[in-house]
């Protein structure tokens, strides 16, 4: 009887444990490694995103290429206007000082040097500062106007005045000025013709304002398009 009681009261070892199936075990493993809300990257997603990234990069390069082309054209026109100022100034001062020597040499210098100085000054004072984000629209226009006045008007006029004055003294085409008063003497000698230089002064000022506004507008448009694509 005792043996029967022990047999009836005793439960088999591990009677309350249900064996896990193979499918349920793999499901538990997958639930442990997957976090809800985490995006799953597949090979198809990677293939789909790669052309989009390449297209965005190509658009950025296209915007930058177009902006660079327009900026180069504007700077070259700015330098060409400075060359015309030098050409006109040299023509006026040669007529005032009655100089007929070294025409090719003087015309080459008064057109080439203002052209190069305008391009270099505009690049350092306006273009580079604009790309670094150091200037506002008003500052950009002001710098562009100063480059036009200094490099496109004052420098060509001073260069033509000094070169033709030196030739006038060298070849004695005009009476020699008194000692210490040569600058005043030459200014009085050419005061009537020098009034014609007001035209390139006004042109350089207006063109400097226009070029500064256009350059800043192109830069802002390119920047907004690039940020929008991002």
C-alpha positions in Angstrom: 0.0 0.0 0.0 2.8 2.4 0.8 4.4 1.6 -2.5 1.2 2.4 -4.2 0.8 5.7 -2.3 4.2 6.8 -3.3 3.5 5.8 -6.9 0.2 7.7 -6.9 1.4 10.8 -5.1 4.7 11.3 -6.9 4.7 13.3 -10.1 7.0 12.5 -12.9 10.1 14.7 -13.1 9.6 17.6 -15.5 5.9 16.9 -15.8 5.0 20.7 -16.0 7.5 21.5 -18.7 6.3 21.7 -22.3 8.9 21.1 -24.9 9.5 24.0 -27.2 9.1 23.5 -30.9 11.7 24.4 -33.5 9.5 27.1 -35.2 8.8 28.8 -31.9 12.5 28.8 -31.0 13.5 30.5 -34.3 10.6 33.0 -33.8 11.9 33.9 -30.3 15.4 34.4 -31.7 14.1 36.7 -34.5 12.1 38.7 -32.0 15.2 39.2 -29.8 17.2 40.6 -32.7 14.6 42.8 -34.3 13.6 46.1 -32.6 10.2 47.7 -33.4 10.5 50.9 -35.4 14.0 50.1 -36.7 14.2 50.4 -40.5 15.4 47.3 -42.3 17.9 48.0 -45.1 17.7 45.6 -47.9 19.7 45.3 -51.1 16.8 46.8 -53.1 16.7 49.9 -50.9 20.5 50.4 -51.4 20.1 50.1 -55.2 17.3 52.6 -55.2 19.0 55.2 -53.0 22.3 55.2 -54.9 20.9 56.8 -58.1 19.2 59.4 -56.0 22.4 60.4 -54.3 24.2 60.5 -57.7 21.5 62.7 -59.1 21.7 65.1 -56.2 25.5 65.4 -56.5 25.2 66.0 -60.3 22.6 68.8 -59.7 24.9 70.4 -57.2 27.8 70.4 -59.6 25.5 71.8 -62.3 24.4 74.7 -60.1 28.0 75.4 -59.1 29.2 75.2 -62.7 26.5 77.6 -63.8 27.2 80.0 -61.0 31.0 79.9 -61.7 30.4 80.6 -65.4 28.1 83.6 -64.8 30.6 85.0 -62.2 33.5 84.6 -64.6 31.5 86.4 -67.3 30.6 89.2 -64.9 34.2 89.6 -63.7 35.6 89.6 -67.3 33.1 92.3 -68.3 34.1 94.3 -65.3 37.8 94.1 -66.3 37.0 94.9 -69.9 35.2 98.1 -68.7 38.3 99.0 -66.8 40.4 98.5 -70.0 38.1 100.9 -71.9 38.6 103.5 -69.2 42.3 103.2 -69.6 42.0 103.4 -73.4 39.9 106.6 -73.1 42.2 108.2 -70.5 45.3 107.4 -72.6 43.7 109.0 -75.6 42.8 112.1 -73.7 46.2 112.6 -72.1 48.1 111.9 -75.3 46.1 114.6 -76.9 46.6 117.0 -74.0 50.4 116.5 -73.9 50.7 116.2 -77.7 52.5 112.9 -77.4 53.0 110.9 -80.5 55.7 108.4 -79.4 55.4 104.9 -78.0 51.7 104.6 -78.8 51.6 100.8 -78.8 53.5 100.5 -75.5 51.3 103.0 -73.6 48.0 101.6 -75.0 49.1 98.1 -74.1 49.9 99.0 -70.5 46.9 101.2 -69.8 44.5 98.5 -71.0 46.1 95.3 -69.7 47.1 96.4 -66.2 43.6 97.8 -65.2 42.0 94.6 -66.6 44.2 92.3 -64.5 44.0 94.5 -61.4 40.2 94.6 -61.5 39.9 90.8 -61.9 42.3 90.1 -59.0 40.8 92.7 -56.7 37.3 91.6 -57.4 38.2 87.9 -56.7 39.9 88.6 -53.3 37.5 91.3 -52.1 34.2 90.1 -53.4 34.1 86.5 -54.7 36.2 84.8 -52.0 34.6 86.8 -49.2 31.2 85.9 -50.6 31.9 82.1 -50.7 33.2 82.3 -47.1 29.9 83.9 -46.0 31.7 87.0 -44.5 29.8 89.7 -46.3 26.1 90.8 -46.7 24.4 92.0 -49.8 25.1 95.7 -49.0 28.8 94.9 -48.3 29.0 93.0 -51.5 27.6 95.9 -53.5 29.9 98.4 -51.7 33.0 96.3 -52.4 32.1 95.8 -56.0 31.5 99.5 -56.5 34.8 100.4 -54.8 36.6 97.9 -57.1 35.0 99.6 -60.1 35.9 103.1 -59.0 39.5 102.4 -57.8 40.7 99.7 -60.3 38.4 100.7 -63.2 38.7 104.5 -63.1 41.3 106.0 -60.8 44.1 103.5 -61.6 43.7 103.7 -65.4 43.6 107.5 -65.2 46.6 107.8 -63.0 48.5 105.3 -65.1 47.8 107.1 -68.4 48.5 110.5 -66.8 51.9 109.4 -65.5 53.1 107.6 -68.6 52.1 110.4 -71.0 53.5 113.0 -68.7 56.8 111.2 -68.7 56.8 111.0 -72.5 56.0 114.7 -72.7 59.0 115.6 -70.6 61.2 113.1 -72.4 60.4 114.3 -75.9 59.6 118.0 -75.0 56.2 118.0 -76.6 54.9 120.6 -74.1 56.8 123.3 -72.1 58.5 121.9 -69.0 56.6 122.5 -65.8 58.1 124.5 -62.9 60.0 122.6 -60.4 57.8 121.1 -57.7 54.6 122.0 -59.5 54.5 119.5 -62.4 51.4 117.8 -61.2 49.4 121.0 -60.9 50.8 122.2 -64.2 49.7 119.1 -66.0 46.3 119.1 -64.4 45.7 122.7 -65.5 47.0 121.8 -69.0 44.4 119.0 -69.4 41.5 120.3 -67.2 39.2 120.8 -70.2 39.7 117.3 -71.7 39.7 115.6 -68.3 36.1 116.4 -67.8 35.3 113.7 -70.3 36.5 111.1 -67.8 33.2 111.7 -65.9 31.6 109.3 -68.3 33.7 106.2 -67.4 33.4 107.2 -63.7 29.6 107.0 -63.8 29.7 103.9 -65.9 32.1 102.1 -63.5 30.0 103.1 -60.5 26.7 101.9 -62.0 28.3 98.7 -63.4 29.9 98.0 -60.0 26.5 98.2 -58.2 24.8 96.0 -60.9 27.6 93.4 -60.8 27.5 93.2 -57.0 23.7 92.8 -56.9 23.8 90.1 -59.6 26.7 88.2 -58.1 25.0 88.1 -54.7 21.7 87.1 -56.2 23.3 84.2 -58.1 25.1 83.1 -54.9 21.9 83.1 -52.9 20.0 81.2 -55.5 22.6 78.5 -55.8 22.8 78.2 -52.0 19.0 77.8 -51.6 18.8 75.2 -54.4 21.7 73.2 -52.8 20.0 73.3 -49.4 16.7 72.3 -50.9 18.2 69.3 -52.6 19.8 68.2 -49.3 
